[in-house]
Amino acid sequence: MAETKGLILVFTGNGKGKTTAALGMGLRAWGQGLRVLVLQFIKGGWKYGELNAPDRLGPRFEIRQLGEGFTRVVEGKSLEEHRAAARAALNEAEKELAAGNFDLIILDEILYALKFNLIGLDEILALLDKKPPGLHMVLTGRDAPPEIVDRADLVTEMREIKHHYQKGIKAQRGIEF
């Protein structure tokens, strides 16, 4: 079998499906025997459906909720608390890159952490520089900056054409959470 070339993949854009695409890729990788880690930079506090999956998938698929929730939604959390959580998630990612325990690491919503100024672009680029050659990394979130797009091997932009929210239909269990 050929040596694995670890890829950098980005799912961005204003449409729904960035995390879903990343988790689907994680499930595909798991199905091929790869070890998958999902680090969620923003999500925290809520019980999303994907958090139940690792119990059934076993030790080769792990999700860690490290965020404090969306900065626009969560009341009672200071910007500094959000920054500290994002910094801890970045440190966790750096530690896991160095440890070599996973074949695919998904940095879910890391681009939102950048957009909300919780972490800096230079910090994300430095993390990408530390990626071992055989490790695949996925970054999700809106507004991927050109510097990250340039480093990526694959970039998919989710573009919203129509959304059920526009009809007043609220978030649906199993679809949004």
Salt bridges, closest charged atoms under 4 A:
GLU50 OE2 - LYS43 NZ 3.39
GLU62 OE2 - ARG64 NE 2.53
GLU68 OE1 - LYS77 NZ 3.02
GLU80 OE2 - ARG83 NH1 3.01
GLU92 OE2 - ARG64 NH1 2.39
GLU92 OE2 - LYS95 NZ 3.68
GLU94 OE2 - LYS130 NZ 3.07
GLU96 OE2 - ARG64 NH1 2.91
ASP103 OD1 - ARG35 NH2 2.96
ASP108 OD2 - LYS43 NZ 3.70
GLU109 OE2 - LYS43 NZ 3.80
GLU123 OE2 - ARG87 NH1 2.20
ASP129 OD1 - ARG151 NH1 2.78
ASP143 OD2 - LYS115 NZ 2.47
ASP153 OD2 - LYS5 NZ 3.97
GLU176 OE2 - HIS164 NE2 2.74
